[in-house]
Amino acid sequence: MPSRCWPATTSLTSRLAPELPLARAYACDAGDPATVERTFEAIESDLGSVDVLIYNAGKGVWGSAEEVTFEDFEAAWRTTHLAPSPPRAASSLR
């Protein structure tokens, strides 16, 4: 389970560990292609090739049109709609 919110993820996985002994958690910021690449490398090293990937990253900004900057809006849009998919990560999906 890759996640940008690492403390919440480790808390969740530690509670689920008894029920899912083969589950693993990885810190990953889906908005950073280099982090995504490193995460896929770690997953492949630990568990082998990825058989199924469910991408559910999202980012939001809230405020009026005057308050939200273009950069904040674009970063949220890119994270939600344009998942980084490095060639190596995509090729490991078999």
N, C-alpha and C positions, 0 to 999 in steps of 0.2 A: 504494500500500500504506500505509494509515493505521496508525500505531503509536504506543503510549505509550512504548515503550522505544526512544527515538530513536537512541542510539549503536549498538545491535545492528541496527536497521533500516538505517541508513546503511551499516554494514559489509556487510550482506547485499546491499543494492541495488548497491553499488559492485562487488561480485564478480559480480553478475548482469548488470550494465549491458552488457557486450559481447554477451550473448545476447538481451537484451531492451531494445533501444535506446529503445523508446517507454515503458518503465516509469517510474513516478514514485513517490516516497515522500513521505508527509506525516505530520508529528507530530500525534497526536490521542489525547486521553484519552476513551475511550468512556463514561466515567462522568460526563463534564461536557457537558451539552447545548450550551452556548455554544461549546465547542471543536469539537464535532461539526458544528455549523452553520458555523463558520468554515472547517473543513476541506472541507466540501462546496462552500462558496463558492470556495475556492482551486482545488479539482478542476474545478469547472465553468468557472472562468475559464481554467485552463490547458488543459483537454482537452475541454470541452463537456459535454453532459449525460451522466449516468451511465446506462449501459445495463444493467449487471449489478452487484449488490452482494452480496457474501458476508460476512455478519457473523459473526465468530468471536472476539469479545472474551470474556474470562473473567477472573475474579479469584478467588482462594482465600485462606482463612485456615486455619491449622492449629493445633491445640492441643486440650486437653481441654475439656469443657463448662465447667469452672470458669475456664479461661484465656481463652477466646474471648468477647469482649464482644458484646452485642447489636448495637451499632453496626457493628463489624467484620463480623459475620455478615450483617447487612442490606446493607451496602455490597457485599459479594461477591455476594450473591444478586441484587441489583439490576443489577450490571454484567453478570452472566452471563445473566439472564433478562429484563430489561427494558431493552433497548437504547434509548438516547435516539434518537428519530426526529423531529427538528424538522419542522414542516410543509413548510418550504422544501426540506429534504433529501429528504423522502419524495416531494415533487412533482417533484423533478428526476429521479427514476427513471422513465424512459419505456420 
